[in-house]
Structure formats: C-alpha cells, structure tokens
Amino acid sequence: MSDSDSTRRVQEAIEAPDDSHPTLKRLFRLQWEPAQQAHVLLYPEGIVKLNQSAAEILLRCDGTRDILALVADLEQAFGTTGLGDDVRAFIAGAREAGWSIEQ
C-alpha cells in the first residue's frame, strides 16, 4: 500500500460517522490461539495473527457499540486518551480488508 493510500484511508476513517456499529463478517472467527500466544482471525482461506492492539479493537467490534463507545471502552481499559483516530483508521483498514461490516 502506498503512503497516499494509507493517508486516504486514515482521512476517510477520521471522517466516518461515529454512529456505525462495526462487527466481524460471519466468514471470520476471532479466537485466542494458545500455540501462537496471540489472538488470530480465522477464515476459510487462512489465518491472520493479530497484535494486541488489533485484537483488543476487534474483540469490541461485536455490533453492540458505536465507534465512540468502542473508543471510550479502549481508553478506559488502557488508562489513556486520544485513541479515536487510530481506532477509526484500524476499523477502516479492517473494512477495506473485508473483515468487518457496519451495522
């Protein structure tokens, strides 16, 4: 992915509505994989090993939270602020990769 594509995706994510409720597509399953000591995203063609940040975001993409609630939950869980743009950019990337849908 070029820098301009990445910049465009981040800008689109920041401008996306906060009232969407992201969730994983049914094709994908998020689970803890003891052998890899990490959360993974399973799908028929393969597996994606997730870093801790990606896993924490996707664990909360269950369709019950809007973006603002998801960000607030992450900020509270990790005792920090200012995660909104990064979370939105990750969700935009997950949407672009075909992992998530908006409700």
C-alpha positions in Angstrom: 0.0 0.0 0.0 1.4 3.4 -0.9 1.7 6.3 1.5 -1.1 8.1 -0.3 -3.4 5.1 0.0 -2.7 4.9 3.7 -3.2 8.7 4.1 -6.5 8.5 2.2 -7.7 5.6 4.4 -6.9 7.4 7.6 -8.6 10.5 6.4 -11.7 8.5 5.4 -11.7 6.8 8.8 -11.5 10.1 10.7 -14.4 11.5 8.7 -16.5 8.3 9.0 -19.7 8.6 11.1 -19.3 7.6 14.8 -22.8 6.1 15.0 -21.8 2.9 13.0 -21.6 -0.4 14.9 -18.8 -2.4 13.4 -18.9 -6.2 13.6 -16.9 -9.0 12.1 -18.3 -10.7 9.0 -19.7 -14.2 9.7 -17.0 -15.6 7.5 -14.4 -14.7 10.1 -13.8 -16.0 13.6 -11.7 -14.2 16.3 -10.1 -16.5 18.9 -7.2 -17.0 21.2 -4.6 -19.4 19.8 -2.5 -20.9 22.6 0.1 -22.2 20.1 0.8 -18.7 18.8 0.1 -17.0 22.2 -2.0 -14.4 20.3 -5.5 -13.8 19.1 -6.0 -14.8 15.5 -8.6 -14.1 12.9 -9.6 -17.4 11.2 -11.3 -17.6 7.8 -11.6 -20.4 5.2 -8.5 -19.4 3.2 -6.2 -18.8 6.2 -5.4 -17.1 9.4 -4.2 -13.7 10.5 -2.1 -13.4 13.7 -3.2 -10.2 15.4 -1.1 -7.9 17.6 -2.6 -6.9 20.9 -4.0 -3.6 19.7 -5.7 -5.2 16.8 -7.1 -7.9 18.9 -8.4 -5.5 21.6 -10.2 -3.5 18.9 -11.7 -6.5 17.1 -12.8 -8.0 20.4 -15.0 -5.0 20.8 -16.4 -5.0 17.3 -19.4 -7.1 18.2 -22.1 -4.8 16.8 -23.3 -3.6 20.2 -21.0 -0.5 20.4 -20.8 2.5 18.2 -17.4 3.9 17.4 -17.4 6.5 20.2 -18.3 3.8 22.8 -15.7 1.4 21.4 -13.0 4.2 21.7 -14.2 5.1 25.2 -14.0 1.5 26.3 -10.5 1.1 25.0 -9.3 4.3 26.5 -10.7 3.3 29.9 -9.3 -0.2 29.7 -5.8 1.1 28.9 -5.9 4.3 31.0 -5.2 6.6 28.1 -6.9 9.1 25.8 -6.6 10.2 22.2 -7.1 6.7 20.6 -10.0 7.8 18.4 -8.1 8.4 15.1 -6.1 5.3 15.4 -9.1 3.1 16.2 -11.0 4.7 13.3 -8.1 4.1 11.0 -7.8 0.4 12.1 -11.5 -0.1 11.6 -11.3 1.4 8.1 -8.5 -1.0 7.3 -10.5 -3.9 8.6 -13.4 -2.8 6.4 -11.1 -2.4 3.4 -9.6 -5.9 4.1 -13.2 -7.3 4.1 -13.1 -8.3 7.8 -15.8 -6.1 9.1 -19.2 -4.6 8.2 -21.1 -1.6 9.6 -24.5 -2.0 11.2 
